[in-house]
Amino acid sequence: MKIQVSLSALGQSHWSEYASRFVFGGLATALAGIIAEKYGPVVGGLFLAFPAIFPATATLIESQEKKRKCGHGVVSGRRAAALDAAGAAAGTFGLMIFGFVVWKLIELLPLWATLLLATLAWLAVSISAWRIWKAR
């Protein structure tokens, strides 16, 4: 499978699907803020790294595949959701590296350089994790 961007896919989703993603994302972010207030920013930051829209996206992918396919829709939906989960995991590894690079370099380099290096590290780790997963 080739990773690609398809802007035409934006029109294939119903507004309620986008709303549920925003609600899940907002709730996860608000929960991280509450946890940070109670237990400090380090613990809150761990919860902020949670891929907030993944639960909504995985369920929406599965339900769309069920609608699209006849007969084997459940299996196809589960496979599509599993593929999305693998991508989220690969991105999460990249996000961990992004945070680590920022943590280590924020006081040593200008902000723009720190963010640039952290973004490049995120991209490299995410793509590498995806390729390793696909090669297995």
SEKE-251253 format. One record per residue (C-alpha): x, y, z; residue number from 0; residue in one letter. Coordinates in steps of 0.05 Angstrom, whole numbers. Layout:
<sites>
<site <X,Y,Z>,NUM,'A'>
...
</sites>
This chain:
<sites>
<site <0,0,0>,0,'M'>
<site <26,68,-19>,1,'K'>
<site <18,126,30>,2,'I'>
<site <-18,183,-5>,3,'Q'>
<site <-62,243,7>,4,'V'>
<site <-131,246,-25>,5,'S'>
<site <-168,312,-15>,6,'L'>
<site <-229,284,-52>,7,'S'>
<site <-239,236,7>,8,'A'>
<site <-259,296,50>,9,'L'>
<site <-325,300,13>,10,'G'>
<site <-341,227,26>,11,'Q'>
<site <-351,236,100>,12,'S'>
<site <-414,263,134>,13,'H'>
<site <-409,325,178>,14,'W'>
<site <-426,283,240>,15,'S'>
<site <-363,241,229>,16,'E'>
<site <-320,304,231>,17,'Y'>
<site <-358,328,292>,18,'A'>
<site <-345,263,330>,19,'S'>
<site <-271,269,314>,20,'R'>
<site <-269,340,341>,21,'F'>
<site <-308,320,403>,22,'V'>
<site <-260,261,418>,23,'F'>
<site <-200,306,406>,24,'G'>
<site <-227,361,450>,25,'G'>
<site <-245,313,506>,26,'L'>
<site <-176,281,505>,27,'A'>
<site <-142,349,506>,28,'T'>
<site <-187,374,563>,29,'A'>
<site <-174,311,603>,30,'L'>
<site <-99,321,594>,31,'A'>
<site <-106,392,619>,32,'G'>
<site <-145,369,681>,33,'I'>
<site <-93,315,695>,34,'I'>
<site <-37,367,686>,35,'A'>
<site <-71,413,736>,36,'E'>
<site <-76,358,787>,37,'K'>
<site <-11,319,777>,38,'Y'>
<site <35,369,741>,39,'G'>
<site <54,382,669>,40,'P'>
<site <99,321,661>,41,'V'>
<site <42,272,675>,42,'V'>
<site <-8,315,636>,43,'G'>
<site <39,316,577>,44,'G'>
<site <39,241,574>,45,'L'>
<site <-36,241,567>,46,'F'>
<site <-33,297,516>,47,'L'>
<site <8,251,471>,48,'A'>
<site <-52,204,466>,49,'F'>
<site <-75,203,393>,50,'P'>
<site <-139,239,409>,51,'A'>
<site <-179,226,346>,52,'I'>
<site <-157,154,335>,53,'F'>
<site <-216,121,371>,54,'P'>
<site <-266,160,330>,55,'A'>
<site <-228,149,265>,56,'T'>
<site <-221,74,275>,57,'A'>
<site <-296,65,288>,58,'T'>
<site <-314,109,229>,59,'L'>
<site <-268,72,182>,60,'I'>
<site <-298,5,202>,61,'E'>
<site <-369,30,194>,62,'S'>
<site <-355,61,126>,63,'Q'>
<site <-323,-4,101>,64,'E'>
<site <-384,-43,124>,65,'K'>
<site <-429,3,84>,66,'K'>
<site <-385,1,22>,67,'R'>
<site <-375,-75,18>,68,'K'>
<site <-428,-128,14>,69,'C'>
<site <-417,-196,45>,70,'G'>
<site <-346,-187,73>,71,'H'>
<site <-356,-117,100>,72,'G'>
<site <-341,-134,172>,73,'V'>
<site <-275,-166,155>,74,'V'>
<site <-256,-110,107>,75,'S'>
<site <-276,-58,159>,76,'G'>
<site <-233,-91,212>,77,'R'>
<site <-174,-95,165>,78,'R'>
<site <-181,-21,147>,79,'A'>
<site <-186,-2,221>,80,'A'>
<site <-124,-45,236>,81,'A'>
<site <-85,-11,181>,82,'L'>
<site <-105,57,210>,83,'D'>
<site <-83,33,279>,84,'A'>
<site <-15,13,251>,85,'A'>
<site <-7,82,222>,86,'G'>
<site <-27,114,288>,87,'A'>
<site <24,72,324>,88,'A'>
<site <79,91,275>,89,'A'>
<site <60,164,284>,90,'G'>
<site <61,156,359>,91,'T'>
<site <133,131,358>,92,'F'>
<site <149,193,317>,93,'G'>
<site <113,237,367>,94,'L'>
<site <154,208,424>,95,'M'>
<site <218,225,386>,96,'I'>
<site <192,295,371>,97,'F'>
<site <180,307,445>,98,'G'>
<site <248,279,464>,99,'F'>
<site <285,322,413>,100,'V'>
<site <248,385,436>,101,'V'>
<site <263,368,509>,102,'W'>
<site <337,359,496>,103,'K'>
<site <348,417,448>,104,'L'>
<site <300,472,469>,105,'I'>
<site <351,506,513>,106,'E'>
<site <410,495,466>,107,'L'>
<site <383,520,399>,108,'L'>
<site <336,574,374>,109,'P'>
<site <262,553,375>,110,'L'>
<site <257,549,299>,111,'W'>
<site <317,503,295>,112,'A'>
<site <292,459,352>,113,'T'>
<site <224,451,319>,114,'L'>
<site <254,438,251>,115,'L'>
<site <299,383,278>,116,'L'>
<site <243,353,319>,117,'A'>
<site <197,353,259>,118,'T'>
<site <250,319,215>,119,'L'>
<site <262,267,270>,120,'A'>
<site <187,255,275>,121,'W'>
<site <181,245,200>,122,'L'>
<site <241,198,196>,123,'A'>
<site <218,155,254>,124,'V'>
<site <145,152,232>,125,'S'>
<site <163,132,161>,126,'I'>
<site <215,81,186>,127,'S'>
<site <165,50,234>,128,'A'>
<site <113,45,179>,129,'W'>
<site <163,12,131>,130,'R'>
<site <185,-37,185>,131,'I'>
<site <113,-55,199>,132,'W'>
<site <97,-65,125>,133,'K'>
<site <159,-108,114>,134,'A'>
<site <141,-159,166>,135,'R'>
</sites>
